[in-house]
């Protein structure tokens, strides 16, 4: 028959057990109550989850740096192994999506600047059981293309809002500068602006890969037509080029733009740019990666798979720019 230990012995053993438990927690070297040492994160587990983000962004474009930073922040939070790749050529971008399928990614996020080029690769991903979400470009194409979710700005709505803004500012003749011909998002911005702006709107197509050429093209157009009193560009760096062009041409035109960066924020603060339309690219990258993690770990689908999650538009003007200036300086707005 087993004889119970004396009371003082049991107390000593309990104290020793408690001390061992505390030491275990301090060094994080043992499991608790038989739990697995290699626990996975999230409700369904995300250990080793691989996500590939494929954009149409070219090298050296600060806009895509902010998309990438947002994606990296979400990946770090969720324990996701993130691969970021991009190519402005639609055929090359499509091949990058196929590479992600061949690499057996657990999730793919893709931009749809040229939706037709993405249909085949997205279909391949779906056939392989890989969820695909969209961001930034293709708000009218993400569901027909077969994407699970979409995060971005409704470019037509944003364009119409800019048209209303120009009316409020008493503009009469706007030049909409398109830096990538055929990009559905950029075309939608100018088309939306034309729908609501009561003045005249002309499109100017420029080579967005050559900033000196952009400046020269805008300046030339302003010299040719002195009635242009507003230049609207579709990216922050092009807004700064427009400021230079206005000076070179000796024009009276004002400048407004889509998108932000640190230098553009300073231009708004100085009054060189009237306003910027912020679509929050950092948020787009963050939400796209986080959505894939949530889908894997908890079966969540933002917007129910039928509605996009809008990240813009928001107007940044001289009156409110100070609220975003420090974030822009950090490279996240």
Buried (B, 14 or more C-beta within 10 A) or exposed (E): EEEEEEEEEEEEEEEEEEEEEEEEEEEEEEEEEEEEEEEBBBEEEBEEBBBBBBBBBBEEBBBBBBBBBBBBBBBEEBBBBBBBBBBBEBEEBBBBBBBBBEEEBBBBBBBBBBBEBBBEBBEBBBEEEBBBBBBBBBBBBBBEBBBBBBBBBBBBBBBBBBBBBBBEEEBBBBBBBBBBEEBBBBBBBBBBBBEBBEBBBBBBBBEBBEBEEBBBBBBBBBBEBEEBBBBBBBBBBBBBBBBBBBEBBEBEBBBBBBBBBBEBBBBBEEEBBBBBBBBBBBBBBBBBBBBBBBBBBEEEBBBEEEEBBBBBBBBBEEEEBEEBBEBBEEEBB
